[in-house]
């Protein structure tokens, strides 16, 4: 899974488009919620990386091992 906030924002944009073209109110609400969730993840990700960049004591290589979490690789 990517940690690129630009990718998160692109996914949010797609969800927002899908929300506007949804057939039912339920679908519209679901996609709108997904869009907001992805935007929030992008903002959280940017905040996290800003903190990591400021603290040289944090070894980001330790965090990179979670990139493959769930795939059976890296843990």
Secondary structure as UniProt FT lines:
FT   HELIX           5..20
FT   HELIX           25..54
FT   TURN            56..57
FT   HELIX           60..64
FT   HELIX           65..68
FT   TURN            69..72
//
